[in-house]
């Protein structure tokens, strides 16, 4: 039988509630993930703890979603990315979206894939920077649901990370320039470029997770490509729980800049490839209000990549090379400058030497 399409591409994303009623179950699924909450004996307490956290947080979080339209925009925006990628790849590819914590779930996508026939499946995490909390979590869910549903229908390859892909970097630079133009009346030295990445627990990094190194490399390449004269800095946001997370925080950074008399800030959400609550509310509402109260006169935020043509071209390049077994040519985290990972493989990337990645 002739395959319906030659290639099936599955985009992995975390997902978000599609209504205010979905906020609590979304949070429950999130905090049930052992790659999000893990400690000795956690398997005994995880569901109860997830229920407690989701119930306690849902009212506040739902109020935040209400302020940005009553749902997460991530499903619609990721769907737009999928359609744009299908157009870029042409008629021999079909693109699916598998969300980790809300619909469409991984098992929904696998059920749909089983109804078709494909020569090759390419798994593409929409997490340019690799982390156990994102890439590995989505891959584990794929493997779990594939086993449960008996899905081994086509050769499958996995794209690990692409934090340094030239087209990804160019897309970020384009969007920075769009926002940067709003400061054209100022001396560039008066403008502070604040790169803000989603934080992770320090314990992940200590265990060998290359996420922080990937973020730093993305920022370095972006600043080199953009060649702006404004100073820049990197911080982290979205901390949850009492554990130590990557620093400095976005909140501390805003306070420090205000104390230094800086008045003009461009916040650059790095590693967020679509708008969602962390950009539209945490940055553009909460942090903006705090900054203005601290005396910041101009606060701008770079728009997310969404379906930016260069980002879609980046994804298409990765898919084509993965499907054909062609190396991406990207520098790996083993070769990142100034990192101890230069002499060993990332301990949390099981795809590194398996022939599945890249």
N, C-alpha and C positions, 0 to 999 in steps of 0.2 A: 504493500500500500504506500502510495506517495505521501510524504509528510505534508500536513496542512501548511506549515511554515518551516523553514529550515532551522531557525534559531528562536528559542524562547528566552527572553531576558527577564529576570525577576529582580525588581528594585526592592531592597530592604530599607525600611524606615521605621522609626519608633512608633509613629502614629499619635493620635490625639483624639479626645472625645468629639463625637459628631453632634452632640447636643448637651445641654446642661445636665440632663438626667444621666448621661453617660460618664460624667466626671468621676463619680465614686467608683464604679467598676473599672474604669480606666486606671485610676490610682491603685486599686487593689491588684490588678494585673502587673502593674509596674513594680510594686513593692513585694510581690510574690516571686520575682525573678531572683534566683540565687546569685546571679552575676551583678545584681544591684545591692541586695542585702545578704551578707554572708558572715558568719562568725561560728565558732565552735558550738555545735548542737543546734545550729539555725534551722535545720530541716524539721526539728520538732516544734519550733515556735513560729516558723515563717508565716504560715497562713493566718494564725491568730494575730501576729504583729502587723501583717499587711492589712487585715481587717480593721485593726485599731487605728493605724495611721491614716488609712483611706477615709474612714468615718470621721476622724478628727479634722482632717484637712479639707474635706470635700466642699464644705460650705464656703470657705474662704477662696479656694481655687475656682469654684464655680462662679463666684462673684467676679473674679478676674476675667474668666472667659466671657461673662456677660458684657464686660466692657469692650471686648474686641469682636463682638458680633454673635455671641451665644454659642460658639463652638470653636474648635481648632481649625485653622485654615490649612493644616498640613495635608489632609486627605485630598482636597481639591487641587492644591498646588503640586503635590506629588503626581496626581493624575495628569496634570498639564505637562509635567516633565516627561511622564511616560509617553504621552501622545506625541510630544515633540521629538523624543528619541526614536519612536517608531517611524516618523517621517524622515528623520535623518538616516536611519538604517535602511529604509526602503522596504519593498514588499516581502522580502524573505525573512523578516523578523516580526515577532509580536512581543510586546512589553507588558508585563504584569507588575502589580504593586502588592507587596506583602508587608503588612504592618506588624510590629512586635506586640503591642499592647492594646490595640483596638482594631476594629474592622477597617479594611479586609484583612483577616488573620491569615497566617501562613497556611493553615490547613485548608482555607477557602481557595487559595491560589493553587495548591497542589491538586485539589479536587478538580479544578478547571483544567489544569495541565493534563490530568489523566484522560480528559475527554478529547484531547488532541494528540497529534503525533509530531515529534520534533527530533531533528537530527542531533541537536546540541542544546543544552541549557546553560546559560551564563548567569551566575548569581552576582549581583552588583550592589553592594551596600552603599547607601547614600551617606556614608560616613567617610569623607576623604582621609581623615586621620584615624588610624587603627586604634581600637581599644577593646579590652575585654568587656567593658560595660555596654558596648554598642555592636561592633562587628562580631565578636565571639557569641554574644547573646543571641543575635539573629541567626547565626550559623547553627548554633546548638538547637534552636527551635526548628530550623529547617530539617536538620538531621533527625530530630525526634519525631516530627510529624511525617516525614518521609517513611520512617520505619513503621510507624503506626498505621499508615495508609497503604503500605506496600508499594511505594513509588520508587522504582529504579528504572524508569523507562528510557532514559537517554543519557549519554555521557554528559557530565556536569563539570564545569570549571568555575572557580571562585576568584573574583577580583579582590585582592586584599586591601589595598590602600592606594591613594593617588594624591596625596597631600602636596606633591611637588610637580604635578602635571602642568606643563606650560599653559595649556588652554584654561585650566582651572585658575591658575594664577592671573592670567589675562582677564578673565571674567571678573575676578575680585577687583583688580585694578580699575577696570571700566566702571564698576559700581562705586568705588571710592571716588573716582573723578566726578561722577554725577553729583554726589553729595558735597565733595570738596569745592565744587564751583560756587556753592552758596557762601563761601568765605572769600570770594574773589576781591572783595573790597578791603581785605586785610593783608598785612605783611604775613607771609607764610609762617614766620617764626612765632607769630601770635596764636597759631592754631595748633592744638594738640591732637594727634592721631592716637586714639585709644582702642587698641585691638582687644576684644573681649571674647574669650572662648568659654564654652561650658566646662566647669570644673569637674574633677574626679577626686576620689580620696587619694591621699598621698601614699597609702598602703599599696594601691595598684601600681603606682610608678616604682615604688621600692621593690616590687616583685618582678619588675622587668617590662611592664607595659610601656610601649613606645609613644603613647599618646602625646605627652608633653613635648617630646622631641619632635614629633610631627607638627604640632602646633607651632613651635618655635621656628621650624624650617619653613612652614607656610608663610609666617610673618616676615621672615628674613627675605625670602624670594619676592614677596609682594612689595616690600619696601624698596628692594633693589630695582624691580621692574617699574614701579611708579615714580621713583626718583623725586619724591616730594622734598621740599626744603623744610617742612614742618617736623618737629620732633615727634617721636612715637614711643609707645610703651605697650606692654602686654599685661593683661589681667584676666581673672577668671570669675565666673558668676554661677548662680543657681545652686549654691550649696544647700544640702539637705542633711539634717541630723548632726550629732555631736562630734563625729570623727573629724580629724584634721584633713582639710582639702587643700588643693593647690592654691597658692597665694602669689601675688596680692589679689584681694577680691576687688570686684568692680566698685563696690561701695567704698572701700578704703581708698581706692585710687581716686575716685571723685572728690572725697574729702581732702586728700593730699594735694590735688591740683588746685582746688579752691583755696586752700591755705597758702599756696604759693602765689596766689593772685592770678592764676590762669583764668581766662574769661571765655574762651572759644574752644569747644570740644567737638570733635567728630568721632562718634562711637562706631567701631567697625566690628560687627558680629562675625567672628571668624569661626569656621567649622559648622555654621548653621546654613544649610543650602536651601532652606525655604523659610519663609516667615512662620513663626508660631509664637506661643505664649511667652517664651523667653526673650524674643525680640520685640513683639508688639506690645506686651504689657510690662515685663520686667525692666526692659531698657527704655522703651519709648514712652511709658507712662510713669512707672515708679522712679526709675533713675533720673528721668528728665525732671520730674517734680522736685526731687531731692537736690539736683544740681542747681536748679533755678533758686531754690531757697537758700543755697550756699553762696549765691552771688554770681553763678555762671550766667553770662549774658547771651550766649548763643550755643545751643545744644542741637546737634544734628546726628542722625543715624544713617549709616549706609544701608540701602535696601538689600535684602537677601538675593542670592543668584536666581532662585526660582527657575524659570525656563530660559534664562539668558542664552543666546545662541552659542557663545563660546563654551559655556558649561555643558550644554547639550552635545556640542562637538567633542568635548573632552570625554564624555560618557560613551559616545559612539566609537571613538578611537579605542577606548579600553575594551569595549565589547568585541570589536572586530579583531583586535589582537588576541584577546582571550579565546575567541572562537576558533581562530586559526592556529593557536599555539605560538604566536609571535611574541617575543619578549617586549615589554613596554618600553624598555630603555630608561626607566626612571631609576634614580638613585635610591637604594634601599635604606631602611633605617640602620642597617649594619654600617653604612658609610656616611651617616650624618656627621658633620664636623664636630669635634670636641665632645663626643659622647662615649661612655664606656661600652655601649652596644657595638662599637666599631669592631670589637674582637669576638663577639658572640652573637648568636641569633636571638631575636626577641623570645623570651621564654613563654610568652602567652600567645604566640601565633602558631597554631598547629598546622597551618597551611603553608608555612614557609618552605619546607623541604619536601612537601608531599606531592609536588607536581600540580596541585590544584590552583595555587595562587599565581597571579601575574600571567 
